[in-house]
Amino acid sequence: MKAKRIVFIILGIVCLAVGTIGVFLPILPTVPFYLATLFFFSKSSSKLHNWFISTKLYKNNLESYVEKKGMLLKTKISIISTVTLLMGFGFFMMMKKSIYIPCIILLVVWICHIIYFVFGVKTIKE
């Protein structure tokens, strides 16, 4: 049980680091990594979990989603834009090399992503 706890702490720290880099680099998505951090810290240490939910990073990026099951319009646009740019780049590079099956898969994933954020995640007002 102790090894599992250590693994969850390490995974939480890694996700926290990558998510924090994503705050400053628009290439990396912040929200999924912070959600993973929240999960790993809650499974490993109540001190780390309580510390993380008291940080400004959590409050600015996740609190509205976790508490109200919704996101600010600004956050949704940021996530959709970043994912669209990254997937678009991958799509373009694969089309350039005539790799069609992965392009179709990527397109389906992108469409599901858009549908989820537009219709599945409630938009909340500031």
C-alpha positions in Angstrom: 0.0 0.0 0.0 2.9 2.3 0.8 4.4 1.8 -2.7 1.1 2.7 -4.3 0.9 5.9 -2.2 4.5 6.9 -3.3 3.7 6.3 -7.0 0.5 8.5 -6.7 2.5 11.3 -5.0 5.2 11.1 -7.8 2.5 11.1 -10.5 0.7 14.0 -8.8 4.0 16.0 -8.7 4.7 15.3 -12.3 1.2 16.3 -13.4 1.4 19.4 -11.3 4.7 20.4 -13.0 3.5 19.7 -16.5 0.2 21.6 -15.8 2.1 24.5 -14.4 4.3 24.7 -17.5 1.0 24.6 -19.4 -0.1 27.8 -17.7 2.8 29.6 -19.4 3.1 27.6 -22.6 -0.1 27.5 -24.5 1.0 24.3 -26.2 0.3 22.2 -23.1 -3.2 21.9 -21.7 -3.4 22.9 -18.0 -6.8 21.6 -17.0 -6.3 17.8 -17.6 -3.0 17.8 -15.8 -4.4 19.7 -12.9 -7.4 17.2 -12.8 -4.9 14.4 -12.7 -2.9 16.1 -9.9 -6.1 16.5 -7.9 -6.9 12.8 -8.4 -3.4 11.6 -7.5 -3.0 13.9 -4.5 -6.5 12.9 -3.2 -5.6 9.2 -3.4 -2.1 9.6 -1.8 -2.1 12.4 0.8 -4.7 14.6 2.4 -2.1 17.2 3.1 -1.0 17.5 -0.5 -4.7 17.5 -1.6 -5.6 20.3 0.8 -2.5 22.2 -0.2 -3.3 21.9 -3.9 -6.9 23.0 -3.6 -5.8 26.1 -1.7 -3.4 27.2 -4.4 -4.1 30.0 -6.8 -3.3 27.7 -9.7 -6.2 25.4 -8.7 -8.6 28.3 -8.0 -7.9 30.0 -11.4 -8.0 26.9 -13.5 -10.1 24.2 -11.9 -12.3 25.4 -9.0 -15.2 26.5 -11.2 -15.2 23.2 -13.0 -14.9 21.0 -9.9 -17.3 22.9 -7.8 -20.0 24.0 -10.3 -19.4 21.4 -13.0 -18.8 24.2 -15.5 -16.1 26.5 -17.0 -15.7 30.1 -17.8 -16.1 30.9 -21.4 -12.5 32.2 -21.5 -11.2 28.9 -20.2 -13.3 26.9 -22.7 -12.1 29.0 -25.6 -8.5 28.6 -24.4 -8.7 24.8 -24.2 -10.5 24.5 -27.5 -8.1 26.8 -29.3 -5.0 25.0 -27.9 -6.2 21.6 -28.8 -7.4 22.6 -32.2 -4.0 24.1 -33.0 -2.1 21.1 -31.8 -4.4 18.6 -33.5 -4.4 20.7 -36.6 -0.6 20.6 -36.7 -0.6 16.8 -36.3 -3.4 16.5 -39.0 -1.4 18.7 -41.4 1.8 16.8 -40.9 0.1 13.4 -41.4 -1.8 14.7 -44.5 1.5 15.9 -45.9 2.9 12.4 -45.7 -0.4 10.8 -47.0 -1.1 9.0 -43.7 -4.9 8.9 -43.9 -6.2 6.5 -41.2 -4.6 8.4 -38.3 -6.0 11.6 -39.8 -9.5 10.2 -39.6 -9.0 9.1 -36.1 -7.6 12.5 -35.1 -10.5 14.2 -36.8 -13.0 12.1 -34.9 -11.2 12.8 -31.6 -11.2 16.5 -32.4 -14.9 16.5 -33.2 -15.7 14.6 -29.9 -13.6 17.2 -28.1 -15.5 20.1 -29.6 -18.9 18.5 -28.9 -17.9 17.8 -25.3 -16.7 21.3 -24.5 -19.6 23.0 -26.4 -22.4 20.8 -25.2 -21.1 18.8 -22.3 -19.4 21.4 -20.1 -21.7 24.1 -18.8 -20.5 27.7 -19.4 -20.6 29.7 -16.2 -20.5 33.5 -15.8 -17.6 35.2 -14.0 
